[in-house]
């Protein structure tokens, strides 16, 4: 490898955001390097809404399961089933899904390399230099050598607590995180009465998470059982053990265990004002309350790719700021509402009980799933919004029956 080779863009991180940014730029004819570390799998329920499949041309063949119902389970074990009318939420295995996205970027012309990002610098002529260790999940490649390449622009898509962000983008220390942990289990050969391979179960209980939720998501031949919390003293592994017992899954074979931080607040800025822009978890774009990240990661990757393309075409570094501006214009309000919802409803089991009770309401179910499936706030039903407002106020004031 030639340390003097130069790319239009180096994308650091090959998850959904990085792979999407690399594809976006390579399809525009840019010379792109996609640098990804091997052997990493993020703990993730793997849910993708129909809009993601439409917007990013994802074939149904990548789905390992189709969820047609969501079950909300309260601290007192009240169960509210919310059917997904006229459709489904797709579920993917992240190993296969992410690799498909990386290969699509390569097919569009991106150069793929395996390595771990170490630092970002700048040569005397002002061009960025990216240093990385060529290594896989188990050992260094090439005798432990460190390599470098030059880039006119850098997309940092290296996940939560991004090293690119820390080194290059002011304000990266402002991120807020939940730590997520899940266990991948072999699906039961003879499912019991509490398990349905077409249903996602969401548990709202303080014993499973003091500030988030627990989940059981089907993945075809496997399933994901997990939880998350920002409380560093809370044992996620013990909580997943309790969740497996509560859901009748404690006897199933455990195939692997994974944990990672997940951001819950977009960073105040996503670029350095010169030639670096962030995307996905590195930019903090995981939805509060729900923890949904794949759609927002891919959208962030696309917007980062478009911003980088505009910068390269014009030389105007202000174009890099368009990624965050466009994302927040479309989804900032949703993130704010979800953040407020998590702050209030996940605070204690009494409020969690009321939250699950609200989910019985047909208006809430219809508008919530329309917003989730299509990634927009629904404005066409003002009377439904008014009814939801007054019902929510009754719950907040303790006037509604649970």
Secondary structure, DSSP 8 states (H G I E B T S, - for coil): --TT-EEEEEEE--SHHHHHHHHHHHHTT--EEEEE-TT-------EE-HHHHHHTT--GGGEEEEE-EEEEE-TT--EEEEE-TT--EEEE-HHHHHHHHHHHHHHTT-EEEE-EEEEEEE-TTS-EEEEEE-B-SSSBSGGG-EEEEEEEEEEE---TT-HHHHHH-TTGGG--EEEEEEEEEE--SS--TT--TTEEEEE--TTT-SSS-EEEEEETTEEEEEEEES-TTS-HHHHHHHHHHHTT-TTS-EEEEEEEEEE-S--S-SB-SSSEEE-GGGGT---TTT---HHHHHHHHHHHHHHHHHHHHH--GGGGGHHHHHHHHHHHHHHHHHHHHHHHHTSSHHHHHHHHHHTT-HHHHHHHHHHHHHTS---S-HHHHHHHHHHHHHHHTT-S--
